[in-house]
């Protein structure tokens, strides 16, 4: 039986498919607001997008590398490059437009 190998963050964001990373914290109220928005987005976009959630308290090195100063912060990567970034709660339709523009 094959097991899925664990990939590093830097490997995951190097996809030619857009990768949306949600930097969040368990204690953050607005971060809880983003959860259903991201679930709706994934339902709408399916395999056109990968969504990763990074807990800033559990992953301080990744958070520091991308200069995360507030949560939630959303960063869209394509081929390992940042193509869009925004802090705060972002509506699903807006995220969908950003992703389609960068697909």
Rosetta silent file (secondary structure, phi, psi, omega in degrees, C-alpha in Angstrom):
SEQUENCE: XXXXXXXXXXXXXXXXXXXXXXXXXXXXXXXXXXXXXXXXXXXXXXXXXXXXXXXXXXXXXXXXXXXXXXXXXXXXXXXXXXXXXXXXXXXXXXXXXXXXXXX
SCORE:     score description
SCORE:     0.000 S_00000001
   1 L     0.000  128.221 -179.748    0.000    0.000    0.000 S_00000001
   2 L   -81.106  140.391  175.517    1.427    3.364   -1.023 S_00000001
   3 L  -109.647  146.718  179.833    1.474    6.143    1.522 S_00000001
   4 L   -74.728  124.558 -179.075    1.248    9.782    0.610 S_00000001
   5 L   -72.196  145.940  179.199    4.597   11.379    1.287 S_00000001
   6 L   -79.216  125.796 -178.332    4.591   14.424    3.517 S_00000001
   7 L  -103.437  148.944  178.135    5.503   17.505    1.500 S_00000001
   8 L   -78.588  164.163  178.465    7.019   20.664    2.882 S_00000001
   9 H   -56.705  -46.838 -177.471    5.295   24.031    2.680 S_00000001
  10 H   -64.240  -30.551  175.656    7.750   25.259    0.040 S_00000001
  11 H   -70.919  -40.061 -176.824    7.053   22.170   -2.099 S_00000001
  12 H   -67.145  -35.004 -177.185    3.276   22.629   -1.806 S_00000001
  13 L   -81.992   -5.016 -179.702    3.297   26.275   -2.933 S_00000001
  14 L   -85.399   11.258 -179.307    5.360   25.491   -6.048 S_00000001
  15 L   -68.137  148.818  174.696    2.302   24.100   -7.816 S_00000001
  16 L   -79.871   -8.849  173.472    1.345   25.464  -11.243 S_00000001
  17 L   -91.273  141.396 -179.721   -2.209   25.443   -9.862 S_00000001
  18 E   -57.444  138.793  177.906   -3.001   28.417   -7.550 S_00000001
  19 E  -121.635  115.593  178.498   -2.406   27.712   -3.852 S_00000001
  20 E   -97.034  122.535 -179.665   -4.288   29.904   -1.379 S_00000001
  21 E  -109.402  125.781  177.630   -2.709   29.946    2.065 S_00000001
  22 E  -103.080  106.227  174.166   -4.767   31.073    5.043 S_00000001
  23 E   -85.517  120.050 -172.870   -2.499   32.143    7.903 S_00000001
  24 E  -140.699  176.093  172.805   -4.717   31.956   10.985 S_00000001
  25 L  -141.419  145.700 -179.333   -4.806   31.426   14.753 S_00000001
  26 L   -59.885  -33.633 -175.727   -7.258   29.425   16.869 S_00000001
  27 L   -82.460   -2.961 -171.957   -7.860   32.420   19.164 S_00000001
  28 L   -91.297  117.844  179.104   -8.675   34.796   16.272 S_00000001
  29 H   -60.897  -52.087  178.719  -12.359   35.706   15.806 S_00000001
  30 H   -59.302  -29.011  177.853  -12.074   36.924   12.194 S_00000001
  31 H   -64.148  -36.664  178.022  -10.173   33.702   11.363 S_00000001
  32 H   -66.330  -31.751  176.947  -13.237   31.719   12.419 S_00000001
  33 H   -66.557  -33.042 -178.299  -15.275   33.858    9.989 S_00000001
  34 H   -71.426  -26.682 -174.200  -12.923   32.843    7.136 S_00000001
  35 H   -55.879  -54.390  179.365  -13.444   29.095    7.648 S_00000001
  36 H   -66.793  -28.820  177.326  -16.911   28.816    5.994 S_00000001
  37 H   -63.929  -44.234  179.822  -15.837   31.313    3.307 S_00000001
  38 H   -69.528  -34.512  176.841  -12.891   29.082    2.365 S_00000001
  39 H   -64.909  -41.384  177.546  -15.096   25.972    2.471 S_00000001
  40 H   -63.420  -42.637  179.336  -17.549   27.666    0.072 S_00000001
  41 H   -60.807  -45.169 -179.549  -14.664   28.684   -2.190 S_00000001
  42 H   -63.941  -38.415  177.856  -13.303   25.115   -2.295 S_00000001
  43 H   -62.999  -43.350 -179.726  -16.779   23.792   -3.128 S_00000001
  44 H   -68.405  -42.683 -169.584  -17.112   26.292   -5.997 S_00000001
  45 H   -97.261  -18.743  176.545  -13.594   25.913   -7.401 S_00000001
  46 H    54.266 -127.129 -175.126  -12.856   22.260   -6.669 S_00000001
  47 H   -78.671   -0.308  178.604   -9.548   21.064   -8.121 S_00000001
  48 H   -73.559  -13.672 -175.661   -8.722   24.452   -9.671 S_00000001
  49 E  -141.875  147.623  169.069   -7.303   25.559   -6.311 S_00000001
  50 E  -110.551  133.123  177.404   -5.420   24.165   -3.348 S_00000001
  51 E  -115.899  124.166  176.857   -6.212   25.743    0.015 S_00000001
  52 E  -114.164  141.502  174.564   -3.724   25.419    2.856 S_00000001
  53 E  -112.595  129.501 -179.721   -4.290   26.562    6.415 S_00000001
  54 E  -122.007  115.339  176.726   -1.248   27.555    8.462 S_00000001
  55 E   -77.529  117.102 -174.970   -1.647   28.128   12.210 S_00000001
  56 L   -64.208  -27.583  179.200    0.764   30.972   13.009 S_00000001
  57 L   -75.939  -31.137 -179.726    1.244   29.700   16.572 S_00000001
  58 L   -89.853  -17.739 -177.462    2.164   26.179   15.393 S_00000001
  59 L  -130.726   62.985 -175.883    4.266   27.316   12.408 S_00000001
  60 H   -64.984  -29.609 -179.115    6.209   30.399   13.536 S_00000001
  61 H   -69.365  -43.931  178.221    9.037   29.893   11.020 S_00000001
  62 H   -65.360  -43.651  179.977    6.726   29.840    7.994 S_00000001
  63 H   -61.231  -42.401  179.464    4.757   32.776    9.395 S_00000001
  64 H   -66.802  -40.423 -178.825    7.931   34.742    9.992 S_00000001
  65 H   -59.629  -31.297 -179.055    9.299   33.937    6.525 S_00000001
  66 L  -104.603   15.092  174.479    6.235   35.583    4.971 S_00000001
  67 L    53.400   46.925  178.681    6.153   38.498    7.453 S_00000001
  68 L   -76.423  117.873 -177.905    2.722   37.641    8.824 S_00000001
  69 L  -112.201  -19.906  177.721    1.857   40.396   11.278 S_00000001
  70 L  -142.850  155.340  178.744   -1.904   39.961   11.588 S_00000001
  71 L  -125.154  147.049   -3.430   -4.374   37.157   11.130 S_00000001
  72 L   -75.898  146.196  168.888   -6.113   36.194    9.033 S_00000001
  73 E  -123.488  129.571  179.302   -3.680   36.881    6.217 S_00000001
  74 E  -109.487  132.638  176.612   -4.340   35.232    2.858 S_00000001
  75 E  -128.746  130.970  176.854   -1.573   34.728    0.313 S_00000001
  76 E  -103.024  123.437  178.859   -2.091   33.301   -3.172 S_00000001
  77 E  -109.258  146.901  170.261    0.907   31.476   -4.632 S_00000001
  78 E  -141.157  124.214 -177.631    1.475   30.296   -8.179 S_00000001
  79 L    54.396   34.742  176.998    4.645   28.357   -9.047 S_00000001
  80 L    83.613   -3.036 -179.138    6.051   29.329   -5.637 S_00000001
  81 E  -103.879  144.666  175.446    5.598   33.067   -6.221 S_00000001
  82 E   -76.311  122.832  178.372    3.264   35.381   -4.327 S_00000001
  83 E  -110.009  -13.815  179.098    0.714   36.730   -6.808 S_00000001
  84 E  -164.014  148.087 -179.597   -1.709   38.281   -4.284 S_00000001
  85 E  -154.033  138.954  176.578   -1.818   38.976   -0.578 S_00000001
  86 E  -157.340  140.743  174.618   -4.348   40.531    1.794 S_00000001
  87 E   -96.005  150.504  177.225   -4.969   40.677    5.530 S_00000001
  88 L   100.167  175.937 -179.887   -8.457   40.466    6.992 S_00000001
  89 L   -75.723  131.896 -177.575  -11.676   38.710    6.086 S_00000001
  90 L  -124.585  130.397 -179.750  -12.207   38.476    2.323 S_00000001
  91 L   -64.754  150.744 -178.116  -15.553   37.481    0.690 S_00000001
  92 H   -57.132  -45.688 -177.055  -15.705   34.256   -1.309 S_00000001
  93 H   -64.128  -34.087  177.916  -16.685   35.935   -4.616 S_00000001
  94 H   -67.594  -45.220  177.709  -13.719   38.317   -4.322 S_00000001
  95 H   -60.868  -41.439  179.610  -11.312   35.434   -3.669 S_00000001
  96 H   -59.654  -44.299  178.407  -12.776   33.529   -6.620 S_00000001
  97 H   -62.842  -43.380  178.837  -12.099   36.514   -8.925 S_00000001
  98 H   -60.634  -43.987 -178.338   -8.518   36.887   -7.653 S_00000001
  99 H   -66.031  -44.577 -179.876   -7.869   33.176   -8.211 S_00000001
 100 H   -63.125  -36.566  177.498   -9.381   33.178  -11.716 S_00000001
 101 H   -66.414  -23.915 -176.311   -7.247   36.197  -12.664 S_00000001
 102 L  -111.332   16.529 -179.076   -4.148   34.298  -11.533 S_00000001
 103 L   -86.911    0.000    0.000   -4.956   30.833  -12.914 S_00000001
